[in-house]
Amino acid sequence: MRVGVAEFAALTGSPDVQVIDVRTPEEFAAGHIPGAVNIPIRTPDFPTRIAALDPAGTYAVYCRSGNRSQPAVAAMRDAGIGTIYELGAGTRGWVSEGHPLVR
């Protein structure tokens, strides 16, 4: 489900939600949402890393603008993961609404 920045921020504060950044490692290193792990969608091991996730878990997924997170969420659903929240505005929207990125 695509959500706005406020709802995504609330989700990232929950210890039961794993935050996943699907941008490149370089983008991740330059600044990411606190608590996120980097699983870049454009790497060959993306399907393997997604398959290793707990299908019963809850995930919050984002990229820079929402373009890469859409296929990432689709791949996660195909891997059997049921509860996925996608930040529609990406890090651009996150920052524009005053939330920090960390290094």
mmCIF file of the C-alpha atoms, coordinates in Angstrom:
data_MODEL
# 
_entry.id   MODEL 
# 
loop_
_atom_site.group_PDB 
_atom_site.id 
_atom_site.type_symbol 
_atom_site.label_atom_id 
_atom_site.label_alt_id 
_atom_site.label_comp_id 
_atom_site.label_asym_id 
_atom_site.label_entity_id 
_atom_site.label_seq_id 
_atom_site.pdbx_PDB_ins_code 
_atom_site.Cartn_x 
_atom_site.Cartn_y 
_atom_site.Cartn_z 
_atom_site.occupancy 
_atom_site.B_iso_or_equiv 
_atom_site.pdbx_formal_charge 
_atom_site.auth_seq_id 
_atom_site.auth_comp_id 
_atom_site.auth_asym_id 
_atom_site.auth_atom_id 
_atom_site.pdbx_PDB_model_num 
ATOM 1   C CA . MET A 1 1   ? 0.000  0.000   0.000  1.00 0.00 ? 1   MET A CA 1 
ATOM 2   C CA . ARG A 1 2   ? 1.351  3.435   -0.943 1.00 0.00 ? 2   ARG A CA 1 
ATOM 3   C CA . VAL A 1 3   ? 1.294  5.855   1.964  1.00 0.00 ? 3   VAL A CA 1 
ATOM 4   C CA . GLY A 1 4   ? 2.189  9.466   2.609  1.00 0.00 ? 4   GLY A CA 1 
ATOM 5   C CA . VAL A 1 5   ? 5.106  10.787  4.595  1.00 0.00 ? 5   VAL A CA 1 
ATOM 6   C CA . ALA A 1 6   ? 3.248  11.146  7.905  1.00 0.00 ? 6   ALA A CA 1 
ATOM 7   C CA . GLU A 1 7   ? 1.998  7.556   7.891  1.00 0.00 ? 7   GLU A CA 1 
ATOM 8   C CA . PHE A 1 8   ? 5.386  6.253   6.750  1.00 0.00 ? 8   PHE A CA 1 
ATOM 9   C CA . ALA A 1 9   ? 7.119  8.177   9.552  1.00 0.00 ? 9   ALA A CA 1 
ATOM 10  C CA . ALA A 1 10  ? 4.767  6.586   12.086 1.00 0.00 ? 10  ALA A CA 1 
ATOM 11  C CA . LEU A 1 11  ? 5.523  3.142   10.658 1.00 0.00 ? 11  LEU A CA 1 
ATOM 12  C CA . THR A 1 12  ? 9.288  3.639   10.836 1.00 0.00 ? 12  THR A CA 1 
ATOM 13  C CA . GLY A 1 13  ? 8.978  4.321   14.546 1.00 0.00 ? 13  GLY A CA 1 
ATOM 14  C CA . SER A 1 14  ? 7.607  0.858   15.207 1.00 0.00 ? 14  SER A CA 1 
ATOM 15  C CA . PRO A 1 15  ? 10.072 -1.861  16.244 1.00 0.00 ? 15  PRO A CA 1 
ATOM 16  C CA . ASP A 1 16  ? 7.895  -4.388  14.372 1.00 0.00 ? 16  ASP A CA 1 
ATOM 17  C CA . VAL A 1 17  ? 8.468  -2.714  10.984 1.00 0.00 ? 17  VAL A CA 1 
ATOM 18  C CA . GLN A 1 18  ? 11.621 -3.271  8.937  1.00 0.00 ? 18  GLN A CA 1 
ATOM 19  C CA . VAL A 1 19  ? 12.484 -0.254  6.791  1.00 0.00 ? 19  VAL A CA 1 
ATOM 20  C CA . ILE A 1 20  ? 14.016 -1.105  3.410  1.00 0.00 ? 20  ILE A CA 1 
ATOM 21  C CA . ASP A 1 21  ? 15.789 1.362   1.115  1.00 0.00 ? 21  ASP A CA 1 
ATOM 22  C CA . VAL A 1 22  ? 15.919 0.030   -2.463 1.00 0.00 ? 22  VAL A CA 1 
ATOM 23  C CA . ARG A 1 23  ? 18.207 2.769   -3.831 1.00 0.00 ? 23  ARG A CA 1 
ATOM 24  C CA . THR A 1 24  ? 21.849 2.278   -4.785 1.00 0.00 ? 24  THR A CA 1 
ATOM 25  C CA . PRO A 1 25  ? 24.484 1.777   -2.077 1.00 0.00 ? 25  PRO A CA 1 
ATOM 26  C CA . GLU A 1 26  ? 25.897 5.199   -2.978 1.00 0.00 ? 26  GLU A CA 1 
ATOM 27  C CA . GLU A 1 27  ? 22.528 6.893   -2.499 1.00 0.00 ? 27  GLU A CA 1 
ATOM 28  C CA . PHE A 1 28  ? 22.029 5.010   0.766  1.00 0.00 ? 28  PHE A CA 1 
ATOM 29  C CA . ALA A 1 29  ? 25.468 6.118   2.045  1.00 0.00 ? 29  ALA A CA 1 
ATOM 30  C CA . ALA A 1 30  ? 24.694 9.742   1.173  1.00 0.00 ? 30  ALA A CA 1 
ATOM 31  C CA . GLY A 1 31  ? 21.656 9.697   3.456  1.00 0.00 ? 31  GLY A CA 1 
ATOM 32  C CA . HIS A 1 32  ? 18.829 7.328   4.350  1.00 0.00 ? 32  HIS A CA 1 
ATOM 33  C CA . ILE A 1 33  ? 15.798 7.128   6.605  1.00 0.00 ? 33  ILE A CA 1 
ATOM 34  C CA . PRO A 1 34  ? 16.874 6.190   10.154 1.00 0.00 ? 34  PRO A CA 1 
ATOM 35  C CA . GLY A 1 35  ? 16.816 2.440   10.796 1.00 0.00 ? 35  GLY A CA 1 
ATOM 36  C CA . ALA A 1 36  ? 16.715 1.464   7.122  1.00 0.00 ? 36  ALA A CA 1 
ATOM 37  C CA . VAL A 1 37  ? 18.599 -1.417  5.568  1.00 0.00 ? 37  VAL A CA 1 
ATOM 38  C CA . ASN A 1 38  ? 19.786 -1.186  1.982  1.00 0.00 ? 38  ASN A CA 1 
ATOM 39  C CA . ILE A 1 39  ? 18.535 -3.830  -0.444 1.00 0.00 ? 39  ILE A CA 1 
ATOM 40  C CA . PRO A 1 40  ? 19.188 -2.237  -3.859 1.00 0.00 ? 40  PRO A CA 1 
ATOM 41  C CA . ILE A 1 41  ? 16.627 -3.272  -6.457 1.00 0.00 ? 41  ILE A CA 1 
ATOM 42  C CA . ARG A 1 42  ? 19.098 -3.004  -9.335 1.00 0.00 ? 42  ARG A CA 1 
ATOM 43  C CA . THR A 1 43  ? 21.549 -5.612  -8.039 1.00 0.00 ? 43  THR A CA 1 
ATOM 44  C CA . PRO A 1 44  ? 21.604 -9.268  -9.106 1.00 0.00 ? 44  PRO A CA 1 
ATOM 45  C CA . ASP A 1 45  ? 21.052 -10.512 -5.552 1.00 0.00 ? 45  ASP A CA 1 
ATOM 46  C CA . PHE A 1 46  ? 17.858 -8.507  -4.977 1.00 0.00 ? 46  PHE A CA 1 
ATOM 47  C CA . PRO A 1 47  ? 15.533 -11.520 -5.505 1.00 0.00 ? 47  PRO A CA 1 
ATOM 48  C CA . THR A 1 48  ? 17.642 -13.662 -3.171 1.00 0.00 ? 48  THR A CA 1 
ATOM 49  C CA . ARG A 1 49  ? 17.682 -11.024 -0.447 1.00 0.00 ? 49  ARG A CA 1 
ATOM 50  C CA . ILE A 1 50  ? 13.920 -10.486 -0.741 1.00 0.00 ? 50  ILE A CA 1 
ATOM 51  C CA . ALA A 1 51  ? 13.307 -14.241 -0.581 1.00 0.00 ? 51  ALA A CA 1 
ATOM 52  C CA . ALA A 1 52  ? 15.229 -14.335 2.713  1.00 0.00 ? 52  ALA A CA 1 
ATOM 53  C CA . LEU A 1 53  ? 12.821 -11.885 4.371  1.00 0.00 ? 53  LEU A CA 1 
ATOM 54  C CA . ASP A 1 54  ? 10.169 -13.174 6.770  1.00 0.00 ? 54  ASP A CA 1 
ATOM 55  C CA . PRO A 1 55  ? 6.938  -13.299 4.738  1.00 0.00 ? 55  PRO A CA 1 
ATOM 56  C CA . ALA A 1 56  ? 4.960  -12.672 7.937  1.00 0.00 ? 56  ALA A CA 1 
ATOM 57  C CA . GLY A 1 57  ? 6.900  -9.472  8.676  1.00 0.00 ? 57  GLY A CA 1 
ATOM 58  C CA . THR A 1 58  ? 5.852  -5.885  8.093  1.00 0.00 ? 58  THR A CA 1 
ATOM 59  C CA . TYR A 1 59  ? 7.982  -3.814  5.736  1.00 0.00 ? 59  TYR A CA 1 
ATOM 60  C CA . ALA A 1 60  ? 8.240  -0.118  4.882  1.00 0.00 ? 60  ALA A CA 1 
ATOM 61  C CA . VAL A 1 61  ? 9.898  0.355   1.479  1.00 0.00 ? 61  VAL A CA 1 
ATOM 62  C CA . TYR A 1 62  ? 11.181 3.506   -0.182 1.00 0.00 ? 62  TYR A CA 1 
ATOM 63  C CA . CYS A 1 63  ? 13.439 4.939   -2.879 1.00 0.00 ? 63  CYS A CA 1 
ATOM 64  C CA . ARG A 1 64  ? 14.142 8.498   -4.031 1.00 0.00 ? 64  ARG A CA 1 
ATOM 65  C CA . SER A 1 65  ? 10.871 9.309   -5.765 1.00 0.00 ? 65  SER A CA 1 
ATOM 66  C CA . GLY A 1 66  ? 8.691  6.199   -5.744 1.00 0.00 ? 66  GLY A CA 1 
ATOM 67  C CA . ASN A 1 67  ? 9.736  4.823   -9.149 1.00 0.00 ? 67  ASN A CA 1 
ATOM 68  C CA . ARG A 1 68  ? 12.030 2.026   -7.944 1.00 0.00 ? 68  ARG A CA 1 
ATOM 69  C CA . SER A 1 69  ? 9.971  1.149   -4.895 1.00 0.00 ? 69  SER A CA 1 
ATOM 70  C CA . GLN A 1 70  ? 6.980  0.119   -7.049 1.00 0.00 ? 70  GLN A CA 1 
ATOM 71  C CA . PRO A 1 71  ? 8.740  -2.818  -8.769 1.00 0.00 ? 71  PRO A CA 1 
ATOM 72  C CA . ALA A 1 72  ? 10.471 -3.681  -5.479 1.00 0.00 ? 72  ALA A CA 1 
ATOM 73  C CA . VAL A 1 73  ? 7.099  -3.960  -3.730 1.00 0.00 ? 73  VAL A CA 1 
ATOM 74  C CA . ALA A 1 74  ? 5.750  -6.063  -6.622 1.00 0.00 ? 74  ALA A CA 1 
ATOM 75  C CA . ALA A 1 75  ? 8.740  -8.433  -6.300 1.00 0.00 ? 75  ALA A CA 1 
ATOM 76  C CA . MET A 1 76  ? 8.209  -8.654  -2.557 1.00 0.00 ? 76  MET A CA 1 
ATOM 77  C CA . ARG A 1 77  ? 4.552  -9.512  -3.054 1.00 0.00 ? 77  ARG A CA 1 
ATOM 78  C CA . ASP A 1 78  ? 5.551  -12.164 -5.598 1.00 0.00 ? 78  ASP A CA 1 
ATOM 79  C CA . ALA A 1 79  ? 7.912  -13.583 -2.933 1.00 0.00 ? 79  ALA A CA 1 
ATOM 80  C CA . GLY A 1 80  ? 4.926  -14.047 -0.615 1.00 0.00 ? 80  GLY A CA 1 
ATOM 81  C CA . ILE A 1 81  ? 5.314  -10.994 1.605  1.00 0.00 ? 81  ILE A CA 1 
ATOM 82  C CA . GLY A 1 82  ? 1.908  -9.658  2.532  1.00 0.00 ? 82  GLY A CA 1 
ATOM 83  C CA . THR A 1 83  ? 2.341  -6.507  4.602  1.00 0.00 ? 83  THR A CA 1 
ATOM 84  C CA . ILE A 1 84  ? 4.256  -3.826  2.718  1.00 0.00 ? 84  ILE A CA 1 
ATOM 85  C CA . TYR A 1 85  ? 3.949  -0.072  2.970  1.00 0.00 ? 85  TYR A CA 1 
ATOM 86  C CA . GLU A 1 86  ? 5.527  2.037   0.249  1.00 0.00 ? 86  GLU A CA 1 
ATOM 87  C CA . LEU A 1 87  ? 6.535  5.675   0.653  1.00 0.00 ? 87  LEU A CA 1 
ATOM 88  C CA . GLY A 1 88  ? 4.928  7.182   -2.442 1.00 0.00 ? 88  GLY A CA 1 
ATOM 89  C CA . ALA A 1 89  ? 6.934  10.424  -2.281 1.00 0.00 ? 89  ALA A CA 1 
ATOM 90  C CA . GLY A 1 90  ? 10.290 8.748   -1.615 1.00 0.00 ? 90  GLY A CA 1 
ATOM 91  C CA . THR A 1 91  ? 13.147 10.517  0.127  1.00 0.00 ? 91  THR A CA 1 
ATOM 92  C CA . ARG A 1 92  ? 12.329 13.688  -1.787 1.00 0.00 ? 92  ARG A CA 1 
ATOM 93  C CA . GLY A 1 93  ? 8.956  13.885  -0.060 1.00 0.00 ? 93  GLY A CA 1 
ATOM 94  C CA . TRP A 1 94  ? 10.448 12.730  3.254  1.00 0.00 ? 94  TRP A CA 1 
ATOM 95  C CA . VAL A 1 95  ? 12.957 15.604  3.294  1.00 0.00 ? 95  VAL A CA 1 
ATOM 96  C CA . SER A 1 96  ? 10.491 18.171  1.948  1.00 0.00 ? 96  SER A CA 1 
ATOM 97  C CA . GLU A 1 97  ? 8.262  17.475  4.951  1.00 0.00 ? 97  GLU A CA 1 
ATOM 98  C CA . GLY A 1 98  ? 11.111 18.114  7.374  1.00 0.00 ? 98  GLY A CA 1 
ATOM 99  C CA . HIS A 1 99  ? 12.252 14.586  8.200  1.00 0.00 ? 99  HIS A CA 1 
ATOM 100 C CA . PRO A 1 100 ? 15.989 13.870  8.415  1.00 0.00 ? 100 PRO A CA 1 
ATOM 101 C CA . LEU A 1 101 ? 18.153 11.485  6.461  1.00 0.00 ? 101 LEU A CA 1 
ATOM 102 C CA . VAL A 1 102 ? 21.090 9.961   8.341  1.00 0.00 ? 102 VAL A CA 1 
ATOM 103 C CA . ARG A 1 103 ? 24.484 8.728   7.215  1.00 0.00 ? 103 ARG A CA 1 
# 
